[in-house]
Amino acid sequence: MIRLRRQREDTPSPDKKVCYNGQPATEIDRTADFVTVKLDDGTQPSVRPDRITTCTCGGRGCKWA
């Protein structure tokens, strides 16, 4: 019997929490040139990767990790 494995792209990845301009955001998509994030107000800007930082957002804005 031959079993086929699922490709990793088929499984949804967990949302990655990041900071954009000092605001908590969720990374939605990433390419070599742009990162699309979703902000708390529902907007989804596409920005340069150097504008995104990793952080922990404890409800009071972003704190650098």
ZADO-1210 file (C-alpha; in nm, 4 decimals, padded with zeros to 6 digits):
<atoms>
<atom x="00.0000" y="00.0000" z="00.0000" code="MET" pos="1"/>
<atom x="00.1328" y="00.3436" z="-00.0922" code="ILE" pos="2"/>
<atom x="00.0614" y="00.6368" z="00.1349" code="ARG" pos="3"/>
<atom x="00.0771" y="00.9898" z="00.0100" code="LEU" pos="4"/>
<atom x="00.1964" y="01.2556" z="00.2473" code="ARG" pos="5"/>
<atom x="00.0350" y="01.5950" z="00.2639" code="ARG" pos="6"/>
<atom x="00.2484" y="01.8852" z="00.1639" code="GLN" pos="7"/>
<atom x="00.3259" y="02.1345" z="00.4379" code="ARG" pos="8"/>
<atom x="00.1733" y="02.4197" z="00.2389" code="GLU" pos="9"/>
<atom x="-00.1657" y="02.2496" z="00.2686" code="ASP" pos="10"/>
<atom x="-00.1760" y="02.2869" z="00.6447" code="THR" pos="11"/>
<atom x="-00.2644" y="02.6334" z="00.7701" code="PRO" pos="12"/>
<atom x="00.0100" y="02.8003" z="00.9660" code="SER" pos="13"/>
<atom x="-00.0708" y="02.9686" z="01.2950" code="PRO" pos="14"/>
<atom x="-00.1001" y="03.3455" z="01.2869" code="ASP" pos="15"/>
<atom x="00.2278" y="03.5153" z="01.3641" code="LYS" pos="16"/>
<atom x="00.2047" y="03.8155" z="01.5954" code="LYS" pos="17"/>
<atom x="00.4318" y="04.1032" z="01.4968" code="VAL" pos="18"/>
<atom x="00.4607" y="04.4797" z="01.5444" code="CYS" pos="19"/>
<atom x="00.4159" y="04.7415" z="01.2756" code="TYR" pos="20"/>
<atom x="00.4758" y="05.1071" z="01.3657" code="ASN" pos="21"/>
<atom x="00.4471" y="05.0232" z="01.7356" code="GLY" pos="22"/>
<atom x="00.1076" y="04.8573" z="01.6888" code="GLN" pos="23"/>
<atom x="00.0274" y="04.4893" z="01.7372" code="PRO" pos="24"/>
<atom x="-00.0432" y="04.3151" z="01.4072" code="ALA" pos="25"/>
<atom x="-00.0911" y="03.9687" z="01.2632" code="THR" pos="26"/>
<atom x="00.1269" y="03.8588" z="00.9731" code="GLU" pos="27"/>
<atom x="-00.0949" y="03.7230" z="00.6964" code="ILE" pos="28"/>
<atom x="00.1407" y="03.6764" z="00.4023" code="ASP" pos="29"/>
<atom x="00.5108" y="03.7212" z="00.3313" code="ARG" pos="30"/>
<atom x="00.7037" y="03.7473" z="00.0062" code="THR" pos="31"/>
<atom x="01.0629" y="03.8495" z="-00.0576" code="ALA" pos="32"/>
<atom x="00.9599" y="04.2138" z="-00.1075" code="ASP" pos="33"/>
<atom x="00.6490" y="04.2705" z="00.1075" code="PHE" pos="34"/>
<atom x="00.4725" y="04.1536" z="00.4220" code="VAL" pos="35"/>
<atom x="00.0944" y="04.1818" z="00.4509" code="THR" pos="36"/>
<atom x="-00.0243" y="04.2382" z="00.8058" code="VAL" pos="37"/>
<atom x="-00.3666" y="04.2797" z="00.9615" code="LYS" pos="38"/>
<atom x="-00.4031" y="04.5559" z="01.2186" code="LEU" pos="39"/>
<atom x="-00.6588" y="04.5675" z="01.5002" code="ASP" pos="40"/>
<atom x="-00.8726" y="04.8164" z="01.3062" code="ASP" pos="41"/>
<atom x="-00.9103" y="04.5628" z="01.0221" code="GLY" pos="42"/>
<atom x="-00.6799" y="04.7279" z="00.7687" code="THR" pos="43"/>
<atom x="-00.4307" y="04.5068" z="00.5856" code="GLN" pos="44"/>
<atom x="-00.1317" y="04.7091" z="00.4654" code="PRO" pos="45"/>
<atom x="00.1496" y="04.5535" z="00.2615" code="SER" pos="46"/>
<atom x="00.4793" y="04.6855" z="00.3931" code="VAL" pos="47"/>
<atom x="00.8517" y="04.6274" z="00.3545" code="ARG" pos="48"/>
<atom x="00.9899" y="04.3469" z="00.5760" code="PRO" pos="49"/>
<atom x="01.2237" y="04.5877" z="00.7569" code="ASP" pos="50"/>
<atom x="00.9155" y="04.7713" z="00.8950" code="ARG" pos="51"/>
<atom x="00.8012" y="04.4550" z="01.0794" code="ILE" pos="52"/>
<atom x="00.9502" y="04.3506" z="01.4123" code="THR" pos="53"/>
<atom x="00.8833" y="04.0604" z="01.6442" code="THR" pos="54"/>
<atom x="00.7304" y="04.1587" z="01.9730" code="CYS" pos="55"/>
<atom x="00.4991" y="04.0641" z="02.2527" code="THR" pos="56"/>
<atom x="00.1834" y="04.2717" z="02.2659" code="CYS" pos="57"/>
<atom x="00.0375" y="04.2688" z="02.6135" code="GLY" pos="58"/>
<atom x="-00.2597" y="04.4932" z="02.5377" code="GLY" pos="59"/>
<atom x="-00.0580" y="04.8130" z="02.5821" code="ARG" pos="60"/>
<atom x="00.1055" y="04.8395" z="02.2452" code="GLY" pos="61"/>
<atom x="00.4196" y="04.6546" z="02.1494" code="CYS" pos="62"/>
<atom x="00.7181" y="04.5695" z="02.3601" code="LYS" pos="63"/>
<atom x="01.0282" y="04.4625" z="02.1726" code="TRP" pos="64"/>
<atom x="01.1160" y="04.0979" z="02.2212" code="ALA" pos="65"/>
</atoms>
